[in-house]
Amino acid sequence: MVFASLAFVYTRRLMRREAIPMSDDVGGYQAVLRKLRKDEPMTQAELNLATRIIDYRRHPMAYTVPAAFFTMASAT
């Protein structure tokens, strides 16, 4: 129950943040992360999006989402 509550709070925070224009494109996240991994030149907008994605995924509360799924599956 604790992990599910924290996952709910985390996803609500993500939904409330304003979107970067490039993040609305289909496949925008994957394209930017691919460029980052291959060390290709990036525009400032792509760099901002990559920084934001990494910050979202690095946040400790991001781990509550899979933890909620795993603990709910083991409880049933």
DRENNU-938510 format. One record per atom (N, C-alpha, C, CB): residue in three letters; atom name; x negated, y negated, z. Coordinates in steps of 0.001 Angstrom, whole numbers. Glycine has a CB too. Layout:
N
{resn: ALA&name: CA&xx: X&yy: Y&zz: Z} $
...
//
This chain:
76
{resn: MET&name: N&xx: -820&yy: 1188&zz: 0} $
{resn: MET&name: CA&xx: 0&yy: 0&zz: 0} $
{resn: MET&name: C&xx: -875&yy: -1268&zz: 0} $
{resn: MET&name: CB&xx: 939&yy: 11&zz: 1212} $
{resn: VAL&name: N&xx: -1987&yy: -1183&zz: 708} $
{resn: VAL&name: CA&xx: -2894&yy: -2339&zz: 779} $
{resn: VAL&name: C&xx: -3499&yy: -2627&zz: -596} $
{resn: VAL&name: CB&xx: -4019&yy: -2089&zz: 1818} $
{resn: PHE&name: N&xx: -3973&yy: -1582&zz: -1275} $
{resn: PHE&name: CA&xx: -4567&yy: -1778&zz: -2594} $
{resn: PHE&name: C&xx: -3535&yy: -2300&zz: -3590} $
{resn: PHE&name: CB&xx: -5174&yy: -470&zz: -3102} $
{resn: ALA&name: N&xx: -2314&yy: -1803&zz: -3502} $
{resn: ALA&name: CA&xx: -1265&yy: -2260&zz: -4412} $
{resn: ALA&name: C&xx: -951&yy: -3734&zz: -4172} $
{resn: ALA&name: CB&xx: 7&yy: -1408&zz: -4242} $
{resn: SER&name: N&xx: -934&yy: -4153&zz: -2923} $
{resn: SER&name: CA&xx: -676&yy: -5560&zz: -2604} $
{resn: SER&name: C&xx: -1792&yy: -6453&zz: -3119} $
{resn: SER&name: CB&xx: -514&yy: -5747&zz: -1094} $
{resn: LEU&name: N&xx: -3028&yy: -6027&zz: -2915} $
{resn: LEU&name: CA&xx: -4157&yy: -6821&zz: -3402} $
{resn: LEU&name: C&xx: -4204&yy: -6854&zz: -4924} $
{resn: LEU&name: CB&xx: -5468&yy: -6266&zz: -2855} $
{resn: ALA&name: N&xx: -3861&yy: -5748&zz: -5563} $
{resn: ALA&name: CA&xx: -3814&yy: -5720&zz: -7026} $
{resn: ALA&name: C&xx: -2737&yy: -6676&zz: -7539} $
{resn: ALA&name: CB&xx: -3546&yy: -4282&zz: -7535} $
{resn: PHE&name: N&xx: -1602&yy: -6731&zz: -6853} $
{resn: PHE&name: CA&xx: -534&yy: -7653&zz: -7238} $
{resn: PHE&name: C&xx: -1008&yy: -9098&zz: -7134} $
{resn: PHE&name: CB&xx: 709&yy: -7437&zz: -6358} $
{resn: VAL&name: N&xx: -1678&yy: -9431&zz: -6039} $
{resn: VAL&name: CA&xx: -2186&yy: -10798&zz: -5851} $
{resn: VAL&name: C&xx: -3211&yy: -11138&zz: -6930} $
{resn: VAL&name: CB&xx: -2817&yy: -10960&zz: -4445} $
{resn: TYR&name: N&xx: -4098&yy: -10203&zz: -7226} $
{resn: TYR&name: CA&xx: -5133&yy: -10450&zz: -8238} $
{resn: TYR&name: C&xx: -4529&yy: -10667&zz: -9622} $
{resn: TYR&name: CB&xx: -6119&yy: -9282&zz: -8281} $
{resn: THR&name: N&xx: -3583&yy: -9824&zz: -10008} $
{resn: THR&name: CA&xx: -2980&yy: -9988&zz: -11330} $
{resn: THR&name: C&xx: -2158&yy: -11265&zz: -11413} $
{resn: THR&name: CB&xx: -2106&yy: -8787&zz: -11665} $
{resn: ARG&name: N&xx: -1534&yy: -11669&zz: -10325} $
{resn: ARG&name: CA&xx: -806&yy: -12945&zz: -10328} $
{resn: ARG&name: C&xx: -1770&yy: -14113&zz: -10544} $
{resn: ARG&name: CB&xx: -30&yy: -13132&zz: -9000} $
{resn: ARG&name: N&xx: -2930&yy: -14052&zz: -9923} $
{resn: ARG&name: CA&xx: -3935&yy: -15100&zz: -10129} $
{resn: ARG&name: C&xx: -4374&yy: -15158&zz: -11589} $
{resn: ARG&name: CB&xx: -5153&yy: -14861&zz: -9224} $
{resn: LEU&name: N&xx: -4576&yy: -13993&zz: -12184} $
{resn: LEU&name: CA&xx: -4989&yy: -13957&zz: -13588} $
{resn: LEU&name: C&xx: -3917&yy: -14528&zz: -14501} $
{resn: LEU&name: CB&xx: -5317&yy: -12531&zz: -14006} $
{resn: MET&name: N&xx: -2668&yy: -14225&zz: -14211} $
{resn: MET&name: CA&xx: -1574&yy: -14699&zz: -15051} $
{resn: MET&name: C&xx: -1371&yy: -16210&zz: -14941} $
{resn: MET&name: CB&xx: -292&yy: -13982&zz: -14679} $
{resn: ARG&name: N&xx: -1726&yy: -16787&zz: -13820} $
{resn: ARG&name: CA&xx: -1536&yy: -18233&zz: -13606} $
{resn: ARG&name: C&xx: -2632&yy: -19086&zz: -14234} $
{resn: ARG&name: CB&xx: -1472&yy: -18525&zz: -12126} $
{resn: ARG&name: N&xx: -3778&yy: -18501&zz: -14516} $
{resn: ARG&name: CA&xx: -4871&yy: -19280&zz: -15109} $
{resn: ARG&name: C&xx: -4518&yy: -19660&zz: -16534} $
{resn: ARG&name: CB&xx: -6199&yy: -18486&zz: -15078} $
{resn: GLU&name: N&xx: -4968&yy: -20835&zz: -16929} $
{resn: GLU&name: CA&xx: -4681&yy: -21290&zz: -18290} $
{resn: GLU&name: C&xx: -5524&yy: -20511&zz: -19290} $
{resn: GLU&name: CB&xx: -4944&yy: -22805&zz: -18429} $
{resn: ALA&name: N&xx: -4963&yy: -20293&zz: -20442} $
{resn: ALA&name: CA&xx: -5627&yy: -19487&zz: -21464} $
{resn: ALA&name: C&xx: -6592&yy: -20344&zz: -22278} $
{resn: ALA&name: CB&xx: -4588&yy: -18824&zz: -22389} $
{resn: ILE&name: N&xx: -7708&yy: -19758&zz: -22624} $
{resn: ILE&name: CA&xx: -8642&yy: -20375&zz: -23550} $
{resn: ILE&name: C&xx: -8100&yy: -20087&zz: -24952} $
{resn: ILE&name: CB&xx: -10126&yy: -19825&zz: -23357} $
{resn: PRO&name: N&xx: -8118&yy: -21056&zz: -25862} $
{resn: PRO&name: CA&xx: -7503&yy: -20844&zz: -27189} $
{resn: PRO&name: C&xx: -7941&yy: -19565&zz: -27896} $
{resn: PRO&name: CB&xx: -7819&yy: -22006&zz: -28073} $
{resn: MET&name: N&xx: -9171&yy: -19197&zz: -27805} $
{resn: MET&name: CA&xx: -9657&yy: -18019&zz: -28506} $
{resn: MET&name: C&xx: -9171&yy: -16721&zz: -27860} $
{resn: MET&name: CB&xx: -11170&yy: -18036&zz: -28552} $
{resn: SER&name: N&xx: -8781&yy: -16771&zz: -26617} $
{resn: SER&name: CA&xx: -8349&yy: -15559&zz: -25924} $
{resn: SER&name: C&xx: -6983&yy: -15083&zz: -26391} $
{resn: SER&name: CB&xx: -8320&yy: -15798&zz: -24433} $
{resn: ASP&name: N&xx: -6222&yy: -15914&zz: -27070} $
{resn: ASP&name: CA&xx: -4911&yy: -15515&zz: -27563} $
{resn: ASP&name: C&xx: -4985&yy: -14729&zz: -28862} $
{resn: ASP&name: CB&xx: -4051&yy: -16726&zz: -27758} $
{resn: ASP&name: N&xx: -6122&yy: -14733&zz: -29528} $
{resn: ASP&name: CA&xx: -6282&yy: -13991&zz: -30782} $
{resn: ASP&name: C&xx: -6271&yy: -12488&zz: -30508} $
{resn: ASP&name: CB&xx: -7596&yy: -14400&zz: -31499} $
{resn: VAL&name: N&xx: -5707&yy: -11740&zz: -31442} $
{resn: VAL&name: CA&xx: -5704&yy: -10288&zz: -31319} $
{resn: VAL&name: C&xx: -7143&yy: -9792&zz: -31487} $
{resn: VAL&name: CB&xx: -4747&yy: -9628&zz: -32375} $
{resn: GLY&name: N&xx: -7619&yy: -9054&zz: -30510} $
{resn: GLY&name: CA&xx: -8988&yy: -8540&zz: -30569} $
{resn: GLY&name: C&xx: -10032&yy: -9579&zz: -30227} $
{resn: GLY&name: CB&xx: -9268&yy: -7994&zz: -31930} $
{resn: GLY&name: N&xx: -9629&yy: -10707&zz: -29678} $
{resn: GLY&name: CA&xx: -10577&yy: -11773&zz: -29361} $
{resn: GLY&name: C&xx: -11574&yy: -11375&zz: -28287} $
{resn: GLY&name: CB&xx: -9837&yy: -13002&zz: -28923} $
{resn: TYR&name: N&xx: -11095&yy: -10696&zz: -27244} $
{resn: TYR&name: CA&xx: -11984&yy: -10260&zz: -26163} $
{resn: TYR&name: C&xx: -13035&yy: -9288&zz: -26681} $
{resn: TYR&name: CB&xx: -11178&yy: -9609&zz: -25032} $
{resn: GLN&name: N&xx: -12586&yy: -8306&zz: -27446} $
{resn: GLN&name: CA&xx: -13509&yy: -7292&zz: -27944} $
{resn: GLN&name: C&xx: -14551&yy: -7898&zz: -28877} $
{resn: GLN&name: CB&xx: -12744&yy: -6189&zz: -28664} $
{resn: ALA&name: N&xx: -14137&yy: -8824&zz: -29721} $
{resn: ALA&name: CA&xx: -15076&yy: -9447&zz: -30661} $
{resn: ALA&name: C&xx: -16142&yy: -10248&zz: -29925} $
{resn: ALA&name: CB&xx: -14328&yy: -10355&zz: -31644} $
{resn: VAL&name: N&xx: -15729&yy: -10987&zz: -28916} $
{resn: VAL&name: CA&xx: -16682&yy: -11806&zz: -28164} $
{resn: VAL&name: C&xx: -17639&yy: -10920&zz: -27376} $
{resn: VAL&name: CB&xx: -15942&yy: -12770&zz: -27214} $
{resn: LEU&name: N&xx: -17110&yy: -9883&zz: -26740} $
{resn: LEU&name: CA&xx: -17982&yy: -8995&zz: -25968} $
{resn: LEU&name: C&xx: -18934&yy: -8215&zz: -26876} $
{resn: LEU&name: CB&xx: -17141&yy: -8023&zz: -25134} $
{resn: ARG&name: N&xx: -18490&yy: -7869&zz: -28073} $
{resn: ARG&name: CA&xx: -19362&yy: -7187&zz: -29035} $
{resn: ARG&name: C&xx: -20523&yy: -8098&zz: -29428} $
{resn: ARG&name: CB&xx: -18563&yy: -6758&zz: -30294} $
{resn: LYS&name: N&xx: -20210&yy: -9367&zz: -29687} $
{resn: LYS&name: CA&xx: -21274&yy: -10323&zz: -30033} $
{resn: LYS&name: C&xx: -22253&yy: -10487&zz: -28872} $
{resn: LYS&name: CB&xx: -20669&yy: -11695&zz: -30413} $
{resn: LEU&name: N&xx: -21719&yy: -10501&zz: -27667} $
{resn: LEU&name: CA&xx: -22569&yy: -10667&zz: -26487} $
{resn: LEU&name: C&xx: -23498&yy: -9470&zz: -26321} $
{resn: LEU&name: CB&xx: -21710&yy: -10851&zz: -25223} $
{resn: ARG&name: N&xx: -22983&yy: -8266&zz: -26503} $
{resn: ARG&name: CA&xx: -23798&yy: -7056&zz: -26361} $
{resn: ARG&name: C&xx: -24886&yy: -6977&zz: -27419} $
{resn: ARG&name: CB&xx: -22920&yy: -5820&zz: -26438} $
{resn: LYS&name: N&xx: -24562&yy: -7390&zz: -28642} $
{resn: LYS&name: CA&xx: -25525&yy: -7299&zz: -29746} $
{resn: LYS&name: C&xx: -26439&yy: -8515&zz: -29818} $
{resn: LYS&name: CB&xx: -24793&yy: -7137&zz: -31065} $
{resn: ASP&name: N&xx: -26251&yy: -9458&zz: -28896} $
{resn: ASP&name: CA&xx: -27076&yy: -10664&zz: -28813} $
{resn: ASP&name: C&xx: -27011&yy: -11472&zz: -30110} $
{resn: ASP&name: CB&xx: -28530&yy: -10291&zz: -28500} $
{resn: GLU&name: N&xx: -25800&yy: -11583&zz: -30655} $
{resn: GLU&name: CA&xx: -25583&yy: -12382&zz: -31859} $
{resn: GLU&name: C&xx: -25325&yy: -13828&zz: -31472} $
{resn: GLU&name: CB&xx: -24404&yy: -11824&zz: -32690} $
{resn: PRO&name: N&xx: -25551&yy: -14772&zz: -32379} $
{resn: PRO&name: CA&xx: -25275&yy: -16178&zz: -32079} $
{resn: PRO&name: C&xx: -23781&yy: -16390&zz: -31810} $
{resn: PRO&name: CB&xx: -25742&yy: -17079&zz: -33243} $
{resn: MET&name: N&xx: -23494&yy: -17236&zz: -30829} $
{resn: MET&name: CA&xx: -22115&yy: -17483&zz: -30428} $
{resn: MET&name: C&xx: -21861&yy: -18983&zz: -30358} $
{resn: MET&name: CB&xx: -21808&yy: -16814&zz: -29070} $
{resn: THR&name: N&xx: -20617&yy: -19361&zz: -30641} $
{resn: THR&name: CA&xx: -20225&yy: -20758&zz: -30476} $
{resn: THR&name: C&xx: -20003&yy: -21036&zz: -28994} $
{resn: THR&name: CB&xx: -18942&yy: -21083&zz: -31301} $
{resn: GLN&name: N&xx: -19829&yy: -22303&zz: -28668} $
{resn: GLN&name: CA&xx: -19601&yy: -22672&zz: -27272} $
{resn: GLN&name: C&xx: -18277&yy: -22097&zz: -26763} $
{resn: GLN&name: CB&xx: -19611&yy: -24202&zz: -27116} $
{resn: ALA&name: N&xx: -17254&yy: -22064&zz: -27618} $
{resn: ALA&name: CA&xx: -15963&yy: -21495&zz: -27216} $
{resn: ALA&name: C&xx: -16088&yy: -20004&zz: -26939} $
{resn: ALA&name: CB&xx: -14905&yy: -21740&zz: -28301} $
{resn: GLU&name: N&xx: -16845&yy: -19298&zz: -27767} $
{resn: GLU&name: CA&xx: -17052&yy: -17870&zz: -27549} $
{resn: GLU&name: C&xx: -17850&yy: -17622&zz: -26281} $
{resn: GLU&name: CB&xx: -17762&yy: -17244&zz: -28745} $
{resn: LEU&name: N&xx: -18817&yy: -18464&zz: -26032} $
{resn: LEU&name: CA&xx: -19614&yy: -18329&zz: -24816} $
{resn: LEU&name: C&xx: -18767&yy: -18585&zz: -23573} $
{resn: LEU&name: CB&xx: -20804&yy: -19292&zz: -24850} $
{resn: ASN&name: N&xx: -17891&yy: -19585&zz: -23639} $
{resn: ASN&name: CA&xx: -16993&yy: -19846&zz: -22512} $
{resn: ASN&name: C&xx: -16066&yy: -18675&zz: -22251} $
{resn: ASN&name: CB&xx: -16176&yy: -21100&zz: -22767} $
{resn: LEU&name: N&xx: -15540&yy: -18083&zz: -23323} $
{resn: LEU&name: CA&xx: -14649&yy: -16938&zz: -23179} $
{resn: LEU&name: C&xx: -15398&yy: -15741&zz: -22598} $
{resn: LEU&name: CB&xx: -14026&yy: -16570&zz: -24532} $
{resn: ALA&name: N&xx: -16608&yy: -15483&zz: -23064} $
{resn: ALA&name: CA&xx: -17399&yy: -14365&zz: -22543} $
{resn: ALA&name: C&xx: -17712&yy: -14559&zz: -21064} $
{resn: ALA&name: CB&xx: -18700&yy: -14211&zz: -23341} $
{resn: THR&name: N&xx: -18040&yy: -15774&zz: -20681} $
{resn: THR&name: CA&xx: -18315&yy: -16069&zz: -19278} $
{resn: THR&name: C&xx: -17082&yy: -15829&zz: -18431} $
{resn: THR&name: CB&xx: -18796&yy: -17509&zz: -19113} $
{resn: ARG&name: N&xx: -15946&yy: -16242&zz: -18911} $
{resn: ARG&name: CA&xx: -14697&yy: -16062&zz: -18170} $
{resn: ARG&name: C&xx: -14335&yy: -14581&zz: -18042} $
{resn: ARG&name: CB&xx: -13557&yy: -16823&zz: -18857} $
{resn: ILE&name: N&xx: -14507&yy: -13822&zz: -19112} $
{resn: ILE&name: CA&xx: -14205&yy: -12391&zz: -19065} $
{resn: ILE&name: C&xx: -15092&yy: -11691&zz: -18046} $
{resn: ILE&name: CB&xx: -14385&yy: -11753&zz: -20454} $
{resn: ILE&name: N&xx: -16369&yy: -11994&zz: -18067} $
{resn: ILE&name: CA&xx: -17302&yy: -11358&zz: -17140} $
{resn: ILE&name: C&xx: -16983&yy: -11748&zz: -15704} $
{resn: ILE&name: CB&xx: -18748&yy: -11740&zz: -17485} $
{resn: ASP&name: N&xx: -16620&yy: -12997&zz: -15484} $
{resn: ASP&name: CA&xx: -16243&yy: -13423&zz: -14134} $
{resn: ASP&name: C&xx: -15007&yy: -12687&zz: -13637} $
{resn: ASP&name: CB&xx: -15995&yy: -14925&zz: -14105} $
{resn: TYR&name: N&xx: -14024&yy: -12483&zz: -14519} $
{resn: TYR&name: CA&xx: -12815&yy: -11741&zz: -14139} $
{resn: TYR&name: C&xx: -13153&yy: -10310&zz: -13768} $
{resn: TYR&name: CB&xx: -11791&yy: -11758&zz: -15279} $
{resn: ARG&name: N&xx: -13978&yy: -9683&zz: -14558} $
{resn: ARG&name: CA&xx: -14286&yy: -8271&zz: -14335} $
{resn: ARG&name: C&xx: -15253&yy: -8044&zz: -13189} $
{resn: ARG&name: CB&xx: -14850&yy: -7672&zz: -15583} $
{resn: ARG&name: N&xx: -16006&yy: -9049&zz: -12825} $
{resn: ARG&name: CA&xx: -16986&yy: -8926&zz: -11753} $
{resn: ARG&name: C&xx: -16377&yy: -9199&zz: -10375} $
{resn: ARG&name: CB&xx: -18142&yy: -9877&zz: -12001} $
{resn: HIS&name: N&xx: -15227&yy: -9822&zz: -10326} $
{resn: HIS&name: CA&xx: -14597&yy: -10200&zz: -9067} $
{resn: HIS&name: C&xx: -14276&yy: -8946&zz: -8239} $
{resn: HIS&name: CB&xx: -13310&yy: -11023&zz: -9331} $
{resn: PRO&name: N&xx: -14562&yy: -8963&zz: -6944} $
{resn: PRO&name: CA&xx: -14310&yy: -7779&zz: -6114} $
{resn: PRO&name: C&xx: -12840&yy: -7322&zz: -6111} $
{resn: PRO&name: CB&xx: -14742&yy: -8064&zz: -4697} $
{resn: MET&name: N&xx: -11910&yy: -8248&zz: -6271} $
{resn: MET&name: CA&xx: -10506&yy: -7851&zz: -6266} $
{resn: MET&name: C&xx: -10119&yy: -7102&zz: -7536} $
{resn: MET&name: CB&xx: -9621&yy: -9073&zz: -6100} $
{resn: ALA&name: N&xx: -10954&yy: -7158&zz: -8571} $
{resn: ALA&name: CA&xx: -10661&yy: -6421&zz: -9799} $
{resn: ALA&name: C&xx: -10662&yy: -4923&zz: -9545} $
{resn: ALA&name: CB&xx: -11675&yy: -6770&zz: -10890} $
{resn: TYR&name: N&xx: -11373&yy: -4472&zz: -8539} $
{resn: TYR&name: CA&xx: -11436&yy: -3048&zz: -8222} $
{resn: TYR&name: C&xx: -10195&yy: -2552&zz: -7484} $
{resn: TYR&name: CB&xx: -12663&yy: -2764&zz: -7393} $
{resn: THR&name: N&xx: -9337&yy: -3462&zz: -7050} $
{resn: THR&name: CA&xx: -8128&yy: -3023&zz: -6354} $
{resn: THR&name: C&xx: -7105&yy: -2424&zz: -7311} $
{resn: THR&name: CB&xx: -7506&yy: -4187&zz: -5603} $
{resn: VAL&name: N&xx: -7147&yy: -2800&zz: -8577} $
{resn: VAL&name: CA&xx: -6179&yy: -2262&zz: -9545} $
{resn: VAL&name: C&xx: -6397&yy: -760&zz: -9732} $
{resn: VAL&name: CB&xx: -6300&yy: -2998&zz: -10911} $
{resn: PRO&name: N&xx: -7610&yy: -296&zz: -10092} $
{resn: PRO&name: CA&xx: -7774&yy: 1156&zz: -10195} $
{resn: PRO&name: C&xx: -7647&yy: 1861&zz: -8838} $
{resn: PRO&name: CB&xx: -9127&yy: 1477&zz: -10812} $
{resn: ALA&name: N&xx: -8055&yy: 1199&zz: -7775} $
{resn: ALA&name: CA&xx: -7927&yy: 1813&zz: -6449} $
{resn: ALA&name: C&xx: -6461&yy: 2049&zz: -6106} $
{resn: ALA&name: CB&xx: -8587&yy: 927&zz: -5374} $
{resn: ALA&name: N&xx: -5601&yy: 1116&zz: -6480} $
{resn: ALA&name: CA&xx: -4162&yy: 1291&zz: -6220} $
{resn: ALA&name: C&xx: -3627&yy: 2481&zz: -7000} $
{resn: ALA&name: CB&xx: -3375&yy: 12&zz: -6592} $
{resn: PHE&name: N&xx: -4038&yy: 2618&zz: -8254} $
{resn: PHE&name: CA&xx: -3572&yy: 3766&zz: -9054} $
{resn: PHE&name: C&xx: -4076&yy: 5084&zz: -8479} $
{resn: PHE&name: CB&xx: -4034&yy: 3626&zz: -10516} $
{resn: PHE&name: N&xx: -5331&yy: 5139&zz: -8098} $
{resn: PHE&name: CA&xx: -5886&yy: 6388&zz: -7583} $
{resn: PHE&name: C&xx: -5253&yy: 6782&zz: -6247} $
{resn: PHE&name: CB&xx: -7398&yy: 6261&zz: -7424} $
{resn: THR&name: N&xx: -5058&yy: 5812&zz: -5366} $
{resn: THR&name: CA&xx: -4488&yy: 6154&zz: -4064} $
{resn: THR&name: C&xx: -2998&yy: 6486&zz: -4174} $
{resn: THR&name: CB&xx: -4696&yy: 5003&zz: -3078} $
{resn: MET&name: N&xx: -2301&yy: 5852&zz: -5104} $
{resn: MET&name: CA&xx: -885&yy: 6184&zz: -5275} $
{resn: MET&name: C&xx: -727&yy: 7563&zz: -5901} $
{resn: MET&name: CB&xx: -184&yy: 5127&zz: -6142} $
{resn: ALA&name: N&xx: -1636&yy: 7939&zz: -6769} $
{resn: ALA&name: CA&xx: -1558&yy: 9257&zz: -7392} $
{resn: ALA&name: C&xx: -1879&yy: 10361&zz: -6400} $
{resn: ALA&name: CB&xx: -2503&yy: 9338&zz: -8577} $
{resn: SER&name: N&xx: -2789&yy: 10090&zz: -5485} $
{resn: SER&name: CA&xx: -3154&yy: 11120&zz: -4516} $
{resn: SER&name: C&xx: -2132&yy: 11223&zz: -3388} $
{resn: SER&name: CB&xx: -4533&yy: 10833&zz: -3940} $
{resn: ALA&name: N&xx: -1320&yy: 10187&zz: -3197} $
{resn: ALA&name: CA&xx: -336&yy: 10207&zz: -2126} $
{resn: ALA&name: C&xx: 920&yy: 10988&zz: -2521} $
{resn: ALA&name: CB&xx: 37&yy: 8786&zz: -1738} $
{resn: THR&name: N&xx: 1133&yy: 11173&zz: -3821} $
{resn: THR&name: CA&xx: 2347&yy: 11891&zz: -4231} $
{resn: THR&name: C&xx: 2145&yy: 13373&zz: -4323} $
{resn: THR&name: CB&xx: 2830&yy: 11385&zz: -5546} $
//
